[in-house]
């Protein structure tokens, strides 16, 4: 089946190759942007959790120190 399909001339095929590279680059760029947003959200949530654990640890030490 593929042997019956004629190859495109280089003048015409170049446009499709360039278009394919542009689409691939756009997909990679979108992927990196999504991962960047997710990473920043995770860092923010991790910071909030760290603050909560520090507050909780501080409360426990104060309760243990008071007789």
C-alpha positions in Angstrom: 0.0 0.0 0.0 2.7 2.5 0.9 4.7 1.6 -2.2 1.9 2.8 -4.3 1.9 6.3 -2.8 4.2 8.6 -4.6 6.8 10.6 -2.6 6.3 14.4 -2.4 8.9 16.5 -4.2 11.4 18.2 -1.9 10.0 21.7 -2.7 6.5 20.6 -1.4 7.7 18.3 1.4 9.8 21.0 3.0 6.7 23.0 4.1 5.3 19.9 5.8 8.5 19.1 7.6 8.8 22.7 8.8 5.2 22.6 9.9 5.8 19.4 11.8 8.7 20.9 13.6 6.7 23.9 14.6 3.9 21.8 15.9 6.3 19.6 17.9 8.0 22.7 19.3 4.7 24.1 20.4 3.7 20.9 22.1 7.0 20.7 24.0 6.6 24.4 25.0 3.1 23.8 26.3 4.2 20.7 28.2 7.1 22.7 29.9 4.7 25.5 30.8 2.2 23.1 32.4 5.0 21.3 34.4 6.2 24.7 35.5 2.8 25.7 36.8 2.4 22.4 38.6 5.9 22.7 40.2 5.2 26.1 41.5 1.9 25.0 43.0 3.6 22.0 44.6 6.3 24.2 46.1 3.7 26.7 47.5 1.7 23.8 49.0 4.8 22.3 50.5 5.7 25.6 52.1 2.3 25.9 53.6 2.6 22.3 55.0 6.0 23.1 56.4 4.6 26.2 58.2 1.8 24.1 59.6 4.1 21.5 60.9 6.4 24.1 62.5 3.4 25.7 64.2 2.2 22.4 65.4 5.6 21.4 66.7 5.8 24.8 68.5 2.5 24.2 70.2 3.5 20.8 71.4 6.8 22.1 72.9 4.9 24.9 74.7 2.3 22.4 76.1 5.1 20.1 77.3 7.0 22.9 79.0 4.0 24.2 81.0 3.3 22.0 84.1 
